[in-house]
Amino acid sequence: MFVKQISVFLENIKGSLSEMTGILAAGNVDLMALSIADTQNFGILRCVVRSQDCLRAIGLLREQGYTVRETNVLCVGVPDQPGGLNAVLKAIEDQDLSIEYTYSFVRGKDGMALIIFRLDDPQKGLLAFEKAHIRLLSQSEVDAL
């Protein structure tokens, strides 16, 4: 039930995001989710693309000199209502897991908001979400969005 995420290291200079996304656009790679964390000198862009585009996106970026990494993350369906996210966070806390980072994806079907989670122990996180009956999306479900 893991989803592939691409992480790209970017220099924190004007135009670097446009340049990188231009490479993906020229390669016909659609960004489905995106998050950027930055420091004074560099940023880490994390994104989700369809699985059939993942290896191509990584290859295109590496050809242009970018440092790129593929990571497995969890895509969780959160009830799009007050308290929906809190129930997910409680399941993480109950299993003594830590969140390395999280970012919002899209609004899914059936009144669900989709959120990407990277946990300190992804396998334990998968079991925690299953135990709490929290909806996890598979890579094929993400690809179909």
C-alpha positions in Angstrom: 0.0 0.0 0.0 2.9 2.3 -0.5 3.0 5.1 -3.0 6.2 6.2 -4.8 7.4 9.7 -4.1 10.3 11.6 -5.8 12.5 13.9 -3.8 14.7 16.4 -5.6 17.3 18.6 -4.1 17.1 22.2 -5.5 19.3 25.2 -5.1 17.5 27.9 -3.3 17.9 30.4 -6.1 15.5 32.3 -8.3 14.1 30.2 -11.2 15.3 26.8 -10.0 11.7 25.5 -9.4 10.6 26.7 -12.8 13.6 25.0 -14.5 13.0 21.7 -12.8 9.3 21.6 -13.5 10.0 22.7 -17.1 12.1 19.5 -17.5 9.2 17.4 -16.3 6.7 19.3 -18.4 8.9 18.7 -21.5 8.9 15.0 -20.6 5.1 15.1 -20.3 5.2 14.2 -16.6 2.2 15.4 -14.6 2.8 16.5 -10.9 0.0 15.1 -8.8 1.2 16.4 -5.4 4.0 18.7 -4.5 5.7 19.9 -1.3 8.8 22.0 -0.8 10.9 22.4 2.3 13.7 24.9 2.1 16.7 26.2 3.9 18.7 29.3 3.1 20.8 27.4 0.5 18.7 24.6 -0.9 15.3 23.0 -0.9 13.9 19.5 -1.0 11.0 19.2 -3.4 8.8 16.1 -2.8 6.3 15.1 -5.4 4.0 12.3 -6.5 3.6 11.4 -10.2 1.8 8.5 -11.8 3.8 5.2 -11.4 4.3 4.9 -15.2 6.0 8.3 -15.2 8.2 7.8 -12.1 11.3 6.2 -13.6 11.1 8.5 -16.6 10.9 11.6 -14.3 13.9 10.4 -12.3 15.9 9.8 -15.4 15.1 13.1 -16.9 16.1 15.0 -13.8 19.3 13.0 -13.3 20.3 13.6 -16.9 20.1 17.3 -16.1 22.3 16.9 -13.0 19.7 16.9 -10.2 20.1 14.7 -7.2 16.9 12.6 -7.1 15.7 9.9 -4.7 12.6 7.6 -4.8 10.9 7.0 -1.5 7.8 5.0 -0.4 5.2 7.0 1.4 1.7 6.3 2.6 -1.3 8.1 1.1 -4.1 8.2 3.6 -7.8 9.0 3.0 -8.9 11.4 5.8 -12.5 12.2 6.3 -12.9 15.8 5.1 -14.6 17.0 8.2 -13.6 18.5 11.6 -11.6 16.0 13.5 -10.8 13.8 10.5 -7.1 14.5 10.6 -7.0 14.2 14.3 -8.2 10.5 14.2 -5.3 9.7 11.8 -2.8 11.5 14.0 -4.1 9.6 17.1 -3.5 6.3 15.3 0.1 7.3 14.6 0.5 8.5 18.3 -1.0 5.3 19.7 1.7 3.2 17.9 4.5 5.5 19.1 5.3 6.6 15.6 6.9 9.9 14.5 5.9 11.9 11.5 9.0 12.8 9.4 6.8 15.0 7.2 3.3 15.2 5.7 1.6 17.2 3.0 -1.8 17.4 1.5 -2.5 15.7 -1.8 -5.9 16.3 -3.3 -9.5 15.9 -2.3 -10.4 12.4 -3.1 -13.7 10.8 -3.8 -16.4 10.1 -1.2 -15.6 13.2 1.0 -12.0 12.2 1.7 -9.0 14.5 1.7 -5.8 12.7 0.7 -2.7 13.3 2.7 0.9 11.9 2.2 2.7 10.7 5.3 6.3 9.7 5.7 6.7 8.0 9.1 9.8 7.0 11.0 8.8 3.3 10.6 6.7 3.1 7.4 5.9 -0.6 7.8 4.7 -0.1 11.4 2.7 2.9 10.1 1.0 0.7 7.5 -0.1 -1.7 10.2 -1.2 1.1 12.5 -3.5 2.6 9.8 -4.9 -0.8 9.0 -5.5 -1.6 12.7 -7.4 1.8 13.1 -9.4 1.1 9.8 -7.9 4.2 8.2 -8.2 4.2 4.4 -4.9 3.8 2.6 -4.7 4.3 -1.1 -2.6 1.9 -3.3 -0.3 3.1 -6.0 -2.9 2.0 -8.6 -5.6 4.0 -6.9 -3.4 7.1 -6.9 -2.6 6.5 -10.5 -6.3 6.5 -11.3 -6.9 10.0 -9.8 
